[in-house]
Amino acid sequence: MIDPKQLLSFETMVTPKLITILYWVMLVIIVIAGIRSIVFVGIIPGIISMVVMAVVVRILFELTMLAFKNNEYLKKIAERQ
């Protein structure tokens, strides 16, 4: 749960939590689009498109999260010095 005090301060990042929610929403959209493509195009192309879209979305979200993780690690390094 997100604490309202955290929303007003910049000590913790809210965006990584939102990215997780957005990732799951995107997966639901991908499944819906995959089902539509199975109906209109066929089973094999529909499944392939679902898998490819899910992998691409996962990679893009992981790259975004990597930037936030780098920020956390940099903050830990700065605190140690």
Secondary structure, DSSP 8 states (H G I E B T S, - for coil): ---HHHHHSSSS-SHHHHHHHHHHHHHHHHHHHHHHHHHHT-HHHHHHHHHHHHHHHHHHHHHHHHHHHHHHHHHHHHHH-
